[in-house]
Amino acid sequence: MTVLPVRAAGLMVACTVLTTLAALPSGAVQAASPQAERLASPEAQRVIDHWTPARRAAAIPRDLVVDERGQGYLRLPDGSLRLHGRRIAADAGGGAAPMAAPGSDTTKPLIVASSRSPANGATGLGTSITFSVQVTDNVGVRSVAFRFSNGATTSQSFSATLGTNNTWSTTVSGFSAGTWTWSVTARDAARNTSSADSNFSVGGGTGGGGGSGVANEPFLAQGILQTAAGRIFFEMPTNSKKTRWAGYVCSGTVVTEGASDRSLILTASHCIYEDGYKSFARNVLFIPDQDRTTGTGTDTNCSNDPLGCWAPSGAVVDVDYTTRQFPDNHEWDVGYYVVPATGAQVGGQSVAAALETAAGALPVSFSVTTAGQDTWGLGYSYSDDPNFMYCRDTMGTQGTVNWWLPGCGLSGGSSGGPWKQGMSLNGGASIASSTITNEGVIMSVNSWGYTNQPGMAGPKLDAEHQCVYTEAQLTTINLSQTVNCP
C-alpha cells in the first residue's frame, strides 16, 4: 500500500491530478452570525460565500446511469441523458439518426396509439412489464423515452431501444399495485418532439423487487443517521482545459474514524473526482441534517440549518477509480472528503469544534459478503429538496463487484448516500413515529443505475476499500489525493 507523493497542488503524479479544494475567489453574498464568523477559517467562509443563490439553483445531481449497451451517461433533471465516461461505437445496423438543422423540418414524430403494448386501459399486469410502441417520422426518429407515474411517484426517464418495424421498446420492473400513467416522448433528427399518455393497472405485487418494497419515501425516524447524513454541493470541470466548471449535488455521511484532527464524509468517488477530465472537485460544501432546516429547502442561509454548513479541505479516492472512466471504474466508486477539526463550520444553531462532534458518526463495514439481507438506501434526492429520502429492499447482486437494490427509486442527488444494514426502529410500521434503536452499519453507497429500469447499485466494500478508508485518516488534511491500495 502506497500513498502517491504530494509535492505541490496541481502537480501531475503517476498520471493522476492532485489538487487542493481551494478555487478561485468569489464575492461574499451571505453574512454569517458573529459566532460562526469567529470559528470559520477564511477558506471555509470563501466556499460558503461562493454558493450564491444562482449557483445553488444551477447545481444539478451527479446521477450516473448505464444503458443496455454498457454506455455511461449523466442523467439530467429533465430525464435526458448526457454522455459520460468511455464512449462506445453505435450498435451495428445503425446508430442515432443524424442531426438535422433546426428549423429545416417542422413535422413532429407520429406515435401510433394503436401499436401500444400494453394497450391503453390494460389491467391485471404484473410488476415487470415490457413496453413497446411504433413511432414514425419523415426525417427519422432520434430517441424515444418512457416515463411512468401513479400520482404519488414519478419515475425517471427510461430510454427505449429501436427494433423492427419502427417499434421502440424496453422492459421495466418494480411497479406497485394500482393505476399508472405511461408517457411516451419521441424526438426526431430535427429536434421536433411529440408526447402521448395512456393508462394501465398493475393487479398485484408490492413493487421494489422484494423485501419491504419501499421505492422512495421520506425518512422521518430520528437518530444519528439523520444528523450524520447530508447534502454535498461541489463543482467539477466541463472541459479538458478546466476553464469551465459546473455545480453538482450529491449526498454523504459522517463516518467514524480514529484521527483527532479531522472528520470524514463518506460518499461516492464520482462526487469527488471527475474521471473524464481528471480533476478533483472544488468549492465543496456539506450540509448535514438539512432535512430539519427551518428555511425553505436549499437556500443560502447556513444559519437556519441545524448544524450549519461545513467546508472540507481535502479528499481521498482510490487510484483505480481515477485511472479509468465510468462505467469501468464503478467498482471503486467510494471515497472520502476530509474536514479539519477546526475552522470548517459556518452557521448552525450551535457551534462545535469538529463535524463528528456536531453531527455524530456511523461505522462502516468492509466485511458484508452475503446477499438477501434487508437493506436501506438513503440520500438527499434533488427532486425532494430538502427531504432526506430512503428506499428499502432485499439486497441482491449486480455482477461480481456491486450490490443491487432492485426496487430502489431514489432520484438524482442521492448519489453517495449510505446503504445500511442491521438498522431497527422502535415505531413499528410507521416510520414517522419512530426513533432508531439500532443504527447498524454502513456497507455501501448509492452509486449508479440503469437507464431502462429501476434499481440502484452500490460497490461491494472489501479490503481494498478499507485501505482507502485507513489512508483517509492519515493523509494530509488540506490536499486532495489518490491512494494506491492493493
N, C-alpha and C positions, 0 to 999 in steps of 0.2 A: 504494500500500500504506500503510495507516494502522493504528496501534495505538489502540484505544479508550482514552481518557484514564481514568486511575485517580485518583480524588480521595479515596476512603475505602473501606474494606472494607464490603461490603454495599450500596454506592450503586448505584442503577439508572442505567445509562448506555446510551443508544441501544437501549433495550428489552432489554438483556442484564444479568443479575445478575453482579456482580463480587464475589467474596468470598474471604477467606483460607481456608486449610485448617484453621485453628485451630477447635476446637469447645469444647463445654462441658467443664469439668474432670471427671475421674473418678478414683477412688481407685486407688492403686498396688496391684498384686497380684503383681508379679514383681520380684525383686531381681536387678539386673544385676550383672555382675562389676565389681570396683572399677576395673579398667582401662577398661571400657566406660562406667562412670558418669562418669569424668573427661572423656571425649570427647563424650558425648551432651549436647545442649542440654536445658534444662528442657522445651521443647516436644516434642522428639523422645522424651524419656522419658515424657512425659504420653501421647503417642499409643501407645507400646508398652504402657504400663500400662492404657490404655483397653481393649485387646483381651483381656479376661478369657476363661477357658475357655468360659463360657456364650455370650459374644458371638461367639467364633470358631465355636463349634458351630452357632450360629443363622444364620451368614452363608451365603448361597446364591449360586449362579452367576448372573451377569447375562447370561443367554443369550437373545438376541433372535431370533425367527423370524417368518416371514410365511406366511399361509395362501393358499389358491388364489384368494381374493377380493382379496388385497392388504392385509389387515388385519394389523397388527403385534401380537405377543404377547411376554411374558416367559415362557419355559418353565421351570417349577419342577422341582426334583429328582425328583419322583414322575412326571414326564412330563405333568402337567396344564398348562394354558395360562392365563395371566392377561393381560387386555387391556393393551396398552401403546401409547403414541403416538396417532396420529389414529384416530378411530373412523369406521366407515362403516356405512351402513344395511344391514340384513339383505337377503339376496337376495330379489328379487320372487318371490312364491309362498310366502313364509313363512319366518321365522327359527326360532330355537330355541323349543321348547315352553315355555310359561310355567311358572314355578316353583310347585310345589305345597307346601303347608305340610308340614314334616317330621312324620311320624307319621300323616298323613291317608291314606296309601296304603302298603301293605307288599308289593305284588305286584312281583316283580322282572321286568325285561325278559326276553323269550324270544329266545335266539339260536338260530335254526333251523339245526341242524347239516347237514341235507341240502342247504341252499342255499349252502354254502360254495363259493367258487371262488377258487383251485384246491381240489379236494376233498381230504379227509384222505388222506394217503399218496401224493399225486400225485408223479410222478418225471419226470426229464428236463426240468425247467423251465429257462428262460433266466435271465439276470441281471437282467432288467427284467420285473416281474410286476404284473398288475392283480388286486387282491384285492377280493372282494365277499362280502357276507353279508346275509341278511334278518334283521331284528330287529323284534319287535313288543312292544307294551306297552299296558296298559289305559288309561293316562293320557297316553301319548306319550313317545317316546324323545327324550332331550335331546342325547345325544352318543354316538358310537361311536369307539373308538380301537384301533389295531392296534400290536402290538409283536412283534419277531422276535428269536430267539436261536439260535445254533448251538452252544451250550455254552461257547464261548470269548468270544463277542461278543454283547452285548445292545444292540439299537438303542434310539433314543429312541422316544417315542410318536408315531404318525402319525395325525392326525385324519382320519376318513373323512367323505365327503360323501354326503348323502341324495339318492337318485334316486327312481325309480318303484317301486311295489310294496314299500315299506318296505325297500328294498335300499340298503345303505351300501357305498361303495367308494372305493378310492384306488389309485394306481399307485406302486410303489416300485422303485427301480433300485439296482444296485451289489451284488447278492448274490454271494458267493463260492460255489464248488462245494462240495457236501456237503448234509447233512441239517439242516433248520431247523424250529424250532417257531414256529407262528403263534398268538399270543394275541390274543383279542378281548375288549375290555371295553366294556360298554354301561351307560349311566346313564339313568334316566328323570327326569321332571319332579319326582318326589317324592324324588329323590336315592337311590333304590334302585339297586344295582349288580349286574350279572351278568358272569361271565367264562367263557371256554371256550378250550381249546387244540386244535390239530391240527398235523400234520406234513406237510412236503413236502421234496423234494430238488431241488437245482439240479445239472444234469448238464453243467457246463462253465462256463468263464469264470473270470476271476481276481478279479472284483469291482473296485471302485474306479473303474470307468469308463475305464480306460486307464492308460498309463504303468506304474509299478511296482505299482500297486494295493494299497497299504498303507492300511488304514482307520483304525486306532487302536492303536498299539503303543508300548511304552516306548522312549524314545530313550536308548541306553546309550553312544553314542560320546562321546569326550572331546574338548573344545576350548573355545574362548572362548564358543561358543553355550551350552554347559552352564552356565557361570558367569554369563554376562550375562543370561540369561533367568530369570524368577522369578514368584512368585505375588504378587498385589496384593489386600490387604484394604482396604475403604473402606465408608463409609456414605452413603446418599442419602435425601432426604425421601420420605415416602409420602403427604403431604397438601400442599395448596396453602399452608397457613399455616406449613409447615415445623416443626410441633410434634412430629411423629413421624418417626423415622428408622429405616432397616433396614440390616443389614450385607450386603455382597456380596463376591464374589471374582472376579477376572479374572487375566489374565497380562500380562506386559510384558517389554521387553528394553532394556538399557542400550545406547544408540547413540552413535556418535562425534559430537563437536561441538567447536567452537573456543573455547569460553569457559572460562577458568581457574577461575571462581568457582562452578561448578555441574557437575552431570551431568544427562543427560536420559534419561527412561524412555519409550520409545515404546509406546503401547497404543491401544486403540480409544477414540474420543470417548465412547461410551456407558459406558465405565468411568471417565470423568472427570466427565461432566456429565449431569444428569437433565433431559432435554429436555421432559418433561411438566410438571414443577414448576419449571423454570428455576432450577437451582441446581447449583453445583459440589459435588463430593464433599467429605466431611470425614473426619478421622481416618484418613488414608491411610497404609498400611504396606506396604513392599516387601520380600520375602524372596527374594534371588537364590540360585540353585543349591540350592533346597530339596530337590531330588531326593536330594542326598547328606547329608541330615540324619542325625545319629546318634540322633535321637529317634524317636518313633512317629508319623510323619505331622505334621500341622499342630497342634503343641502351642503352649504359650505361653512356651516357653523359647528365646529367641533365641540363647543361648549354645551350643546344640547344632546350630545351623545353621552351615555352614562360613563364611559371610560375614556372619552375624548378620542383623539387621533394620535397615531404613533408613526414615526418615520424610521424605517430600517436603515442601516448604514452599509450593509453588505449582503451577500447571498452565496450559497454553495449549491452546485449541481454536479452530477456525475459527468466526467469527460465523455463517457459513452453516449450520453444524450447530445452533447454539443457537436460531436464529430459525425453525426448522422442527421437525417431530416425526417420529419413526420411523414408517414406513419412507421418508418423503420426504427424509430427511437422510442416508441411508447413504452417499451419495457422499463425504461429509466425515467419515466415521467413523474419523478418525486424529487423535490428539493426543499431548501430552507432559506428563509430570509432571517438575517441576524439583526437584532435590535439591541443597541447598547443599554446598559443598566441605568444610565443617567442621560438626561438631555434629550430624550426622544419623544416626550409627550407634550401635546398641546390641547388645552380644553379638558372637558370632563367634569363630573360632579365631585370628584376627589382626585388628589394628586398622589401618585405613588412613585417610588424610586425606580421600579422596574416593571415592565409589562407583565411578566409572570406573576408578580405580586398583586398587581391590579386585577388581572383577568383570570388568574388560576391557570393551570396547565394540565394536559391529559397525557397519559403514557401511550407510547407507540409499540406495537408488537411486530416483530420480524419473523415470527415462527408459525403463523397460520398456514396450514398446508392442506386443509380438507374443505371441500365444497359442501353444500347442503345446509349451511348454517343460516339462521335468521340474521339479516344484516340491514343496517340503516345507512343510507347515503344522504348527506346533508350539505347545504350550501345556501348562499345568498343569490337566488335567481334574479336575473336582470329584470324580468317581466313582473316580478312580485315585490319590487322595491317598497319598503325596506325590510320585508319579512324574511325571517330565517325559515327555510323550507326543508322538507325531508321526503324521501321515498323509502320504502321498506319491502324487502322481498327475500326469498330463499336464494342464496348466492350460488351461482354456477361458475363455470369456467369459459373463457373465450380464448382458444388456443392454449399454448403452454405457459405463457408469461402473464396472462391477465385473468383476473376475476371478472364476473359478469352479473349484473342485476337486471334481469330481462324485462321487468316492467317499470323500471325507473324512468320517470318523465320530468326530472328536474330540467329547467331551461338554462340557457346560457347565462354565465355569471357564477354558476355553481362550481365550475372547474376548480380543482384544488381543495374543495371542501372534503371533510373527513368521512370515511367509512368506519362504522363502529359495530363491534360485536360484543355480546355479554352485557349490554345495557338493559336495565329493567326500571320500570316506573311503578309508583305506588297508587296511581289513579285508575287502574283497570283499563277499560276500553276507551275512556275519554282522555285523550292526551292533553286537552285544555285544562283539566283539573289536576294534573299530575305533577309530581316532583320526581327527579331522577334519584333512585335509591342505590343504584349500582352503575357507575359511569362506564364500566367495561374498558375496552382498549380501542385505539385507532389501528386499523390493519391495512388501510389503503386510502386512496383519494380518488375523487371524481376525475377521470382522465379524458375519455373520448367516447363517441358513439357512432352509429351508422346513419347514413342519410335516409334510408328507406325503412327503418323500423325503430321502435322504442328500445330503451335499454341503455345502460352505462357500463363502461369498462373501467377497471382500476388495476394498477400493476400489483403483481404478487411480490410483497416485500420479503426479501431474503437477506443473506449475509452481506451481499454487495450493497444493498440499500442501507443496512445497518452501519456499514463502513462510512457512507456519506453522512449519516446522522452523527457518528462519532467525530468526523472531521469538522462538521459544522460547529462543534463545541470547542474546537481548537484553533480554527482558522483566524486570521487577522480580522478584527471586527469591522474595520472600515474599508474592506475590499470585497468585491465580488470575484469569486474564482471557482475553478473546476477542481475536482479531486479524482484521481485515478485509482479506483478501487478494484480489487481482484474479483 
